[in-house]
Amino acid sequence: IQEGEDIITELHRAAADLCNAVESETALRRMLKEAEADLTAAEGEMVTEANIAAQGKEGPLAGIATTSKAYTYALDSILANARNNGHAVGSAYRQVQRLRVDADNAAVAKEQASIRFSAVKHAADLKAAVIRAIAL
């Protein structure tokens, strides 16, 4: 009987761990989505400012046709510089990177919790089958 109670306790613990892992991953994915939206907005603001400056014949986009590859490369360079410097885009970019890693780690933890729950459940099922066989 004690072994059965221990397995039930372990099954409850594994189920709780799995629920916590699912909740953690869900929360991190939500935070990641919000951070990505913030990053997109900050980058969009930078691009808009650069385009406005270019219309006034100033800044790194001045004199570059918007349909040219040079324009695309210049925009990529502006955003890369902003991500690597102390600009708001840089901090948003680093936050997105951290949250991506955290969300991926949470997904791994959820998978491990799921595997553990499955193993404990199979052990409980096996123990129940043994008890039924003994009882007959």
C-alpha positions, -999 to 999 in steps of 0.1 A, spaced: 0 0 0 29 24 9 44 18 -26 11 27 -42 8 58 -22 43 68 -30 36 64 -67 5 84 -65 24 112 -46 51 110 -73 24 112 -100 9 143 -84 43 159 -82 51 151 -119 17 165 -129 23 197 -110 57 200 -125 43 196 -160 16 222 -153 42 247 -140 64 241 -170 35 247 -194 25 279 -176 61 291 -176 66 285 -213 32 301 -221 41 332 -201 76 335 -217 62 331 -252 37 359 -244 64 381 -231 85 373 -262 57 382 -285 52 416 -267 90 422 -268 91 415 -305 63 439 -311 82 466 -291 113 459 -311 94 461 -344 79 495 -333 113 508 -322 129 497 -355 100 512 -375 105 545 -357 142 545 -366 134 537 -403 108 565 -404 133 590 -388 159 580 -414 135 583 -443 124 618 -431 161 628 -428 167 615 -463 139 636 -477 158 666 -463 189 653 -480 205 643 -447 215 611 -430 227 578 -443 198 573 -467 202 606 -484 204 603 -522 197 565 -522 167 553 -543 143 534 -521 140 506 -546 177 499 -548 196 472 -530 219 500 -515 188 513 -497 181 479 -482 218 475 -472 218 510 -456 186 503 -436 201 470 -424 233 489 -414 213 515 -395 194 488 -376 225 467 -369 242 498 -355 212 506 -333 211 471 -320 247 471 -310 247 506 -294 230 520 -264 199 530 -284 164 519 -274 165 495 -303 195 478 -288 180 472 -255 148 459 -271 168 436 -293 188 422 -264 156 417 -245 141 397 -274 173 376 -276 171 368 -239 134 360 -240 140 337 -270 166 317 -251 144 316 -220 114 305 -240 134 278 -257 147 266 -223 112 266 -210 101 244 -240 129 220 -232 119 219 -195 82 213 -205 93 184 -227 114 169 -199 84 173 -175 61 157 -200 85 127 -203 89 124 -166 51 125 -161 47 99 -188 73 76 -171 57 80 -137 22 73 -152 35 41 -168 51 30 -135 17 37 -118 -1 17 -144 23 -11 -141 20 -11 -103 -18 -11 -106 -17 -41 -130 6 -60 -106 -17 -52 -76 -47 -64 -97 -29 -96 -106 -21 -103 -70 -56 -95 -59 -71 -121 -83 
